[in-house]
Amino acid sequence: MLEMRPHCECCGRDLPADAAGAWICSFECTFCDDCARERLHGTCPNCGGELLRRPTRAAALPRKYPASTQRRVRAEPCPPDAA
């Protein structure tokens, strides 16, 4: 089961488990659509792995399988937006 982290590790944007627009790597590092494409160009800045769209969790499931509430912060800032 995916951890479903609650926000983008670059910009801090909230990413609810039942909403589209999140990207993850194989370690579940989580980024919003804008950061994944414009800043990171599809590559995780933490592990160098490929970023793929995170599936959404059905709205009825969070009671039994809650998403994570722990916010993770990168040790270094994400790269600036692409020009």
Backbone as XML, in Angstrom:
<?xml version="1.0"?>
<chain id="A" units="angstrom">
  <residue number="1" name="MET">
    <atom name="N" x="0.848" y="-1.170" z="0.000"/>
    <atom name="CA" x="0.000" y="0.000" z="0.000"/>
    <atom name="C" x="0.901" y="1.244" z="0.000"/>
  </residue>
  <residue number="2" name="LEU">
    <atom name="N" x="0.592" y="2.191" z="-0.867"/>
    <atom name="CA" x="1.353" y="3.435" z="-0.918"/>
    <atom name="C" x="1.107" y="4.284" z="0.327"/>
  </residue>
  <residue number="3" name="GLU">
    <atom name="N" x="2.129" y="4.993" z="0.730"/>
    <atom name="CA" x="2.031" y="5.863" z="1.899"/>
    <atom name="C" x="1.126" y="7.069" z="1.641"/>
  </residue>
  <residue number="4" name="MET">
    <atom name="N" x="1.061" y="7.523" z="0.394"/>
    <atom name="CA" x="0.233" y="8.671" z="0.000"/>
    <atom name="C" x="0.617" y="9.919" z="0.803"/>
  </residue>
  <residue number="5" name="ARG">
    <atom name="N" x="1.822" y="10.383" z="0.594"/>
    <atom name="CA" x="2.323" y="11.559" z="1.305"/>
    <atom name="C" x="1.478" y="12.777" z="0.977"/>
  </residue>
  <residue number="6" name="PRO">
    <atom name="N" x="1.319" y="13.683" z="1.940"/>
    <atom name="CA" x="0.307" y="14.735" z="1.824"/>
    <atom name="C" x="0.675" y="16.001" z="1.065"/>
  </residue>
  <residue number="7" name="HIS">
    <atom name="N" x="1.936" y="16.113" z="0.594"/>
    <atom name="CA" x="2.301" y="17.375" z="-0.043"/>
    <atom name="C" x="3.495" y="17.202" z="-0.983"/>
  </residue>
  <residue number="8" name="CYS">
    <atom name="N" x="3.733" y="18.237" z="-1.788"/>
    <atom name="CA" x="4.883" y="18.261" z="-2.694"/>
    <atom name="C" x="6.132" y="18.586" z="-1.886"/>
  </residue>
  <residue number="9" name="GLU">
    <atom name="N" x="7.185" y="17.788" z="-2.077"/>
    <atom name="CA" x="8.430" y="18.001" z="-1.342"/>
    <atom name="C" x="9.203" y="19.213" z="-1.850"/>
  </residue>
  <residue number="10" name="CYS">
    <atom name="N" x="8.830" y="19.761" z="-3.006"/>
    <atom name="CA" x="9.512" y="20.961" z="-3.521"/>
    <atom name="C" x="8.821" y="22.246" z="-3.066"/>
  </residue>
  <residue number="11" name="CYS">
    <atom name="N" x="7.545" y="22.371" z="-3.392"/>
    <atom name="CA" x="6.862" y="23.649" z="-3.156"/>
    <atom name="C" x="5.896" y="23.625" z="-1.976"/>
  </residue>
  <residue number="12" name="GLY">
    <atom name="N" x="5.617" y="22.438" z="-1.415"/>
    <atom name="CA" x="4.730" y="22.349" z="-0.259"/>
    <atom name="C" x="3.252" y="22.274" z="-0.591"/>
  </residue>
  <residue number="13" name="ARG">
    <atom name="N" x="2.886" y="22.257" z="-1.879"/>
    <atom name="CA" x="1.475" y="22.203" z="-2.273"/>
    <atom name="C" x="0.827" y="20.950" z="-1.692"/>
  </residue>
  <residue number="14" name="ASP">
    <atom name="N" x="-0.380" y="21.091" z="-1.146"/>
    <atom name="CA" x="-1.122" y="19.948" z="-0.617"/>
    <atom name="C" x="-1.517" y="19.010" z="-1.756"/>
  </residue>
  <residue number="15" name="LEU">
    <atom name="N" x="-1.376" y="17.712" z="-1.526"/>
    <atom name="CA" x="-1.712" y="16.688" z="-2.517"/>
    <atom name="C" x="-2.552" y="15.602" z="-1.844"/>
  </residue>
  <residue number="16" name="PRO">
    <atom name="N" x="-3.862" y="15.836" z="-1.707"/>
    <atom name="CA" x="-4.724" y="14.847" z="-1.061"/>
    <atom name="C" x="-4.661" y="13.497" z="-1.771"/>
  </residue>
  <residue number="17" name="ALA">
    <atom name="N" x="-4.837" y="12.430" z="-1.017"/>
    <atom name="CA" x="-4.735" y="11.071" z="-1.547"/>
    <atom name="C" x="-5.777" y="10.777" z="-2.620"/>
  </residue>
  <residue number="18" name="ASP">
    <atom name="N" x="-6.913" y="11.461" z="-2.564"/>
    <atom name="CA" x="-7.977" y="11.194" z="-3.537"/>
    <atom name="C" x="-7.966" y="12.165" z="-4.711"/>
  </residue>
  <residue number="19" name="ALA">
    <atom name="N" x="-6.918" y="12.987" z="-4.819"/>
    <atom name="CA" x="-6.835" y="13.979" z="-5.891"/>
    <atom name="C" x="-5.726" y="13.611" z="-6.881"/>
  </residue>
  <residue number="20" name="ALA">
    <atom name="N" x="-5.962" y="13.913" z="-8.142"/>
    <atom name="CA" x="-4.948" y="13.692" z="-9.174"/>
    <atom name="C" x="-3.900" y="14.803" z="-9.083"/>
  </residue>
  <residue number="21" name="GLY">
    <atom name="N" x="-2.775" y="14.601" z="-9.743"/>
    <atom name="CA" x="-1.779" y="15.663" z="-9.824"/>
    <atom name="C" x="-0.526" y="15.426" z="-9.018"/>
  </residue>
  <residue number="22" name="ALA">
    <atom name="N" x="-0.364" y="14.243" z="-8.449"/>
    <atom name="CA" x="0.854" y="13.930" z="-7.694"/>
    <atom name="C" x="1.723" y="12.963" z="-8.496"/>
  </residue>
  <residue number="23" name="TRP">
    <atom name="N" x="3.026" y="13.089" z="-8.328"/>
    <atom name="CA" x="4.006" y="12.220" z="-8.970"/>
    <atom name="C" x="4.883" y="11.615" z="-7.883"/>
  </residue>
  <residue number="24" name="ILE">
    <atom name="N" x="5.308" y="10.348" z="-8.062"/>
    <atom name="CA" x="6.152" y="9.685" z="-7.078"/>
    <atom name="C" x="7.275" y="8.905" z="-7.773"/>
  </residue>
  <residue number="25" name="CYS">
    <atom name="N" x="8.333" y="8.636" z="-7.008"/>
    <atom name="CA" x="9.399" y="7.749" z="-7.478"/>
    <atom name="C" x="9.207" y="6.404" z="-6.772"/>
  </residue>
  <residue number="26" name="SER">
    <atom name="N" x="10.127" y="5.472" z="-6.966"/>
    <atom name="CA" x="9.980" y="4.154" z="-6.351"/>
    <atom name="C" x="10.134" y="4.181" z="-4.834"/>
  </residue>
  <residue number="27" name="PHE">
    <atom name="N" x="10.659" y="5.286" z="-4.279"/>
    <atom name="CA" x="10.770" y="5.438" z="-2.822"/>
    <atom name="C" x="9.615" y="6.258" z="-2.261"/>
  </residue>
  <residue number="28" name="GLU">
    <atom name="N" x="8.654" y="6.596" z="-3.115"/>
    <atom name="CA" x="7.462" y="7.362" z="-2.772"/>
    <atom name="C" x="7.736" y="8.831" z="-2.459"/>
  </residue>
  <residue number="29" name="CYS">
    <atom name="N" x="8.900" y="9.347" z="-2.877"/>
    <atom name="CA" x="9.107" y="10.787" z="-2.811"/>
    <atom name="C" x="7.978" y="11.386" z="-3.644"/>
  </residue>
  <residue number="30" name="THR">
    <atom name="N" x="7.382" y="12.470" z="-3.194"/>
    <atom name="CA" x="6.145" y="12.963" z="-3.791"/>
    <atom name="C" x="6.280" y="14.412" z="-4.226"/>
  </residue>
  <residue number="31" name="PHE">
    <atom name="N" x="5.800" y="14.696" z="-5.435"/>
    <atom name="CA" x="5.901" y="16.038" z="-6.018"/>
    <atom name="C" x="4.628" y="16.374" z="-6.779"/>
  </residue>
  <residue number="32" name="CYS">
    <atom name="N" x="4.306" y="17.657" z="-6.850"/>
    <atom name="CA" x="3.135" y="18.096" z="-7.601"/>
    <atom name="C" x="3.446" y="18.050" z="-9.099"/>
  </residue>
  <residue number="33" name="ASP">
    <atom name="N" x="2.407" y="18.178" z="-9.898"/>
    <atom name="CA" x="2.542" y="18.121" z="-11.347"/>
    <atom name="C" x="3.496" y="19.198" z="-11.870"/>
  </residue>
  <residue number="34" name="ASP">
    <atom name="N" x="3.345" y="20.427" z="-11.395"/>
    <atom name="CA" x="4.195" y="21.531" z="-11.869"/>
    <atom name="C" x="5.666" y="21.271" z="-11.561"/>
  </residue>
  <residue number="35" name="CYS">
    <atom name="N" x="5.981" y="20.908" z="-10.339"/>
    <atom name="CA" x="7.383" y="20.666" z="-9.962"/>
    <atom name="C" x="7.956" y="19.457" z="-10.696"/>
  </residue>
  <residue number="36" name="ALA">
    <atom name="N" x="7.178" y="18.377" z="-10.789"/>
    <atom name="CA" x="7.661" y="17.150" z="-11.441"/>
    <atom name="C" x="8.045" y="17.416" z="-12.892"/>
  </residue>
  <residue number="37" name="ARG">
    <atom name="N" x="7.254" y="18.247" z="-13.578"/>
    <atom name="CA" x="7.525" y="18.474" z="-14.998"/>
    <atom name="C" x="8.437" y="19.663" z="-15.258"/>
  </residue>
  <residue number="38" name="GLU">
    <atom name="N" x="8.180" y="20.789" z="-14.615"/>
    <atom name="CA" x="8.909" y="22.022" z="-14.917"/>
    <atom name="C" x="10.255" y="22.129" z="-14.200"/>
  </residue>
  <residue number="39" name="ARG">
    <atom name="N" x="10.306" y="21.723" z="-12.963"/>
    <atom name="CA" x="11.549" y="21.847" z="-12.179"/>
    <atom name="C" x="12.414" y="20.601" z="-12.249"/>
  </residue>
  <residue number="40" name="LEU">
    <atom name="N" x="11.772" y="19.440" z="-12.171"/>
    <atom name="CA" x="12.513" y="18.192" z="-12.010"/>
    <atom name="C" x="12.633" y="17.388" z="-13.297"/>
  </residue>
  <residue number="41" name="HIS">
    <atom name="N" x="11.863" y="17.750" z="-14.302"/>
    <atom name="CA" x="11.916" y="17.099" z="-15.616"/>
    <atom name="C" x="11.789" y="15.580" z="-15.518"/>
  </residue>
  <residue number="42" name="GLY">
    <atom name="N" x="10.876" y="15.129" z="-14.617"/>
    <atom name="CA" x="10.572" y="13.707" z="-14.508"/>
    <atom name="C" x="11.574" y="12.864" z="-13.741"/>
  </residue>
  <residue number="43" name="THR">
    <atom name="N" x="12.516" y="13.517" z="-13.053"/>
    <atom name="CA" x="13.535" y="12.786" z="-12.293"/>
    <atom name="C" x="13.502" y="13.202" z="-10.829"/>
  </residue>
  <residue number="44" name="CYS">
    <atom name="N" x="13.484" y="12.243" z="-9.927"/>
    <atom name="CA" x="13.460" y="12.532" z="-8.496"/>
    <atom name="C" x="14.786" y="13.158" z="-8.068"/>
  </residue>
  <residue number="45" name="PRO">
    <atom name="N" x="14.750" y="14.308" z="-7.403"/>
    <atom name="CA" x="15.991" y="14.939" z="-6.959"/>
    <atom name="C" x="16.628" y="14.237" z="-5.763"/>
  </residue>
  <residue number="46" name="ASN">
    <atom name="N" x="15.888" y="13.357" z="-5.106"/>
    <atom name="CA" x="16.404" y="12.653" z="-3.937"/>
    <atom name="C" x="17.194" y="11.405" z="-4.317"/>
  </residue>
  <residue number="47" name="CYS">
    <atom name="N" x="16.647" y="10.612" z="-5.253"/>
    <atom name="CA" x="17.276" y="9.325" z="-5.583"/>
    <atom name="C" x="17.689" y="9.202" z="-7.041"/>
  </residue>
  <residue number="48" name="GLY">
    <atom name="N" x="17.266" y="10.144" z="-7.880"/>
    <atom name="CA" x="17.584" y="10.078" z="-9.299"/>
    <atom name="C" x="16.662" y="9.175" z="-10.091"/>
  </residue>
  <residue number="49" name="GLY">
    <atom name="N" x="15.635" y="8.624" z="-9.440"/>
    <atom name="CA" x="14.697" y="7.727" z="-10.106"/>
    <atom name="C" x="13.653" y="8.462" z="-10.926"/>
  </residue>
  <residue number="50" name="GLU">
    <atom name="N" x="12.953" y="7.698" z="-11.742"/>
    <atom name="CA" x="11.906" y="8.229" z="-12.606"/>
    <atom name="C" x="10.671" y="8.599" z="-11.774"/>
  </residue>
  <residue number="51" name="LEU">
    <atom name="N" x="10.071" y="9.740" z="-12.088"/>
    <atom name="CA" x="8.819" y="10.133" z="-11.452"/>
    <atom name="C" x="7.661" y="9.686" z="-12.336"/>
  </residue>
  <residue number="52" name="LEU">
    <atom name="N" x="6.685" y="9.037" z="-11.706"/>
    <atom name="CA" x="5.484" y="8.569" z="-12.387"/>
    <atom name="C" x="4.263" y="9.092" z="-11.665"/>
  </residue>
  <residue number="53" name="ARG">
    <atom name="N" x="3.153" y="9.187" z="-12.395"/>
    <atom name="CA" x="1.917" y="9.660" z="-11.759"/>
    <atom name="C" x="1.524" y="8.729" z="-10.614"/>
  </residue>
  <residue number="54" name="ARG">
    <atom name="N" x="1.191" y="9.352" z="-9.477"/>
    <atom name="CA" x="0.719" y="8.575" z="-8.323"/>
    <atom name="C" x="-0.764" y="8.271" z="-8.528"/>
  </residue>
  <residue number="55" name="PRO">
    <atom name="N" x="-1.183" y="7.025" z="-8.308"/>
    <atom name="CA" x="-2.615" y="6.733" z="-8.424"/>
    <atom name="C" x="-3.376" y="7.409" z="-7.288"/>
  </residue>
  <residue number="56" name="THR">
    <atom name="N" x="-4.651" y="7.623" z="-7.494"/>
    <atom name="CA" x="-5.479" y="8.208" z="-6.435"/>
    <atom name="C" x="-6.046" y="7.081" z="-5.576"/>
  </residue>
  <residue number="57" name="ARG">
    <atom name="N" x="-6.385" y="7.422" z="-4.345"/>
    <atom name="CA" x="-7.012" y="6.456" z="-3.444"/>
    <atom name="C" x="-8.506" y="6.754" z="-3.429"/>
  </residue>
  <residue number="58" name="ALA">
    <atom name="N" x="-9.319" y="5.741" z="-3.594"/>
    <atom name="CA" x="-10.772" y="5.923" z="-3.602"/>
    <atom name="C" x="-11.219" y="6.644" z="-2.332"/>
  </residue>
  <residue number="59" name="ALA">
    <atom name="N" x="-12.149" y="7.568" z="-2.490"/>
    <atom name="CA" x="-12.607" y="8.405" z="-1.375"/>
    <atom name="C" x="-13.139" y="7.591" z="-0.198"/>
  </residue>
  <residue number="60" name="ALA">
    <atom name="N" x="-13.651" y="6.391" z="-0.432"/>
    <atom name="CA" x="-14.203" y="5.567" z="0.648"/>
    <atom name="C" x="-13.130" y="4.848" z="1.459"/>
  </residue>
  <residue number="61" name="LEU">
    <atom name="N" x="-11.894" y="4.811" z="0.982"/>
    <atom name="CA" x="-10.863" y="4.019" z="1.650"/>
    <atom name="C" x="-10.066" y="4.705" z="2.761"/>
  </residue>
  <residue number="62" name="PRO">
    <atom name="N" x="-9.942" y="6.016" z="2.810"/>
    <atom name="CA" x="-9.091" y="6.613" z="3.843"/>
    <atom name="C" x="-9.441" y="6.278" z="5.282"/>
  </residue>
  <residue number="63" name="ARG">
    <atom name="N" x="-10.681" y="5.936" z="5.565"/>
    <atom name="CA" x="-11.009" y="5.532" z="6.946"/>
    <atom name="C" x="-10.256" y="4.274" z="7.342"/>
  </residue>
  <residue number="64" name="LYS">
    <atom name="N" x="-10.257" y="3.308" z="6.441"/>
    <atom name="CA" x="-9.595" y="2.038" z="6.724"/>
    <atom name="C" x="-8.093" y="2.109" z="6.427"/>
  </residue>
  <residue number="65" name="TYR">
    <atom name="N" x="-7.718" y="2.856" z="5.387"/>
    <atom name="CA" x="-6.324" y="2.980" z="4.956"/>
    <atom name="C" x="-5.969" y="4.462" z="4.835"/>
  </residue>
  <residue number="66" name="PRO">
    <atom name="N" x="-5.737" y="5.132" z="5.951"/>
    <atom name="CA" x="-5.495" y="6.578" z="5.898"/>
    <atom name="C" x="-4.178" y="6.930" z="5.208"/>
  </residue>
  <residue number="67" name="ALA">
    <atom name="N" x="-4.187" y="8.072" z="4.548"/>
    <atom name="CA" x="-2.969" y="8.599" z="3.937"/>
    <atom name="C" x="-2.060" y="9.120" z="5.042"/>
  </residue>
  <residue number="68" name="SER">
    <atom name="N" x="-0.809" y="9.277" z="4.714"/>
    <atom name="CA" x="0.153" y="9.813" z="5.676"/>
    <atom name="C" x="-0.157" y="11.275" z="5.989"/>
  </residue>
  <residue number="69" name="THR">
    <atom name="N" x="0.155" y="11.701" z="7.183"/>
    <atom name="CA" x="0.037" y="13.112" z="7.550"/>
    <atom name="C" x="1.409" y="13.721" z="7.800"/>
  </residue>
  <residue number="70" name="GLN">
    <atom name="N" x="2.444" y="12.898" z="7.724"/>
    <atom name="CA" x="3.813" y="13.368" z="7.972"/>
    <atom name="C" x="4.339" y="14.128" z="6.762"/>
  </residue>
  <residue number="71" name="ARG">
    <atom name="N" x="4.732" y="15.379" z="6.993"/>
    <atom name="CA" x="5.271" y="16.202" z="5.918"/>
    <atom name="C" x="6.786" y="16.055" z="5.908"/>
  </residue>
  <residue number="72" name="ARG">
    <atom name="N" x="7.345" y="15.777" z="4.741"/>
    <atom name="CA" x="8.791" y="15.628" z="4.586"/>
    <atom name="C" x="9.354" y="16.858" z="3.910"/>
  </residue>
  <residue number="73" name="VAL">
    <atom name="N" x="10.516" y="17.273" z="4.357"/>
    <atom name="CA" x="11.172" y="18.447" z="3.803"/>
    <atom name="C" x="12.530" y="18.024" z="3.257"/>
  </residue>
  <residue number="74" name="ARG">
    <atom name="N" x="12.819" y="18.449" z="2.051"/>
    <atom name="CA" x="14.118" y="18.137" z="1.446"/>
    <atom name="C" x="15.230" y="18.864" z="2.182"/>
  </residue>
  <residue number="75" name="ALA">
    <atom name="N" x="16.391" y="18.235" z="2.297"/>
    <atom name="CA" x="17.555" y="18.854" z="2.939"/>
    <atom name="C" x="18.077" y="20.020" z="2.107"/>
  </residue>
  <residue number="76" name="GLU">
    <atom name="N" x="17.953" y="19.910" z="0.775"/>
    <atom name="CA" x="18.382" y="20.966" z="-0.128"/>
    <atom name="C" x="17.193" y="21.456" z="-0.925"/>
  </residue>
  <residue number="77" name="PRO">
    <atom name="N" x="17.210" y="22.712" z="-1.350"/>
    <atom name="CA" x="16.078" y="23.208" z="-2.149"/>
    <atom name="C" x="16.011" y="22.507" z="-3.507"/>
  </residue>
  <residue number="78" name="CYS">
    <atom name="N" x="14.821" y="22.451" z="-4.067"/>
    <atom name="CA" x="14.656" y="21.910" z="-5.421"/>
    <atom name="C" x="15.253" y="22.896" z="-6.409"/>
  </residue>
  <residue number="79" name="PRO">
    <atom name="N" x="15.589" y="22.400" z="-7.613"/>
    <atom name="CA" x="16.123" y="23.312" z="-8.629"/>
    <atom name="C" x="15.100" y="24.389" z="-8.964"/>
  </residue>
  <residue number="80" name="PRO">
    <atom name="N" x="15.551" y="25.540" z="-9.449"/>
    <atom name="CA" x="14.596" y="26.592" z="-9.834"/>
    <atom name="C" x="13.758" y="26.158" z="-11.025"/>
  </residue>
  <residue number="81" name="ASP">
    <atom name="N" x="12.667" y="26.871" z="-11.246"/>
    <atom name="CA" x="11.804" y="26.577" z="-12.403"/>
    <atom name="C" x="12.623" y="26.662" z="-13.681"/>
  </residue>
  <residue number="82" name="ALA">
    <atom name="N" x="12.263" y="25.808" z="-14.637"/>
    <atom name="CA" x="12.938" y="25.853" z="-15.936"/>
    <atom name="C" x="12.561" y="27.138" z="-16.662"/>
  </residue>
  <residue number="83" name="ALA">
    <atom name="N" x="13.476" y="27.650" z="-17.400"/>
    <atom name="CA" x="13.205" y="28.903" z="-18.131"/>
    <atom name="C" x="12.405" y="28.633" z="-19.379"/>
  </residue>
</chain>
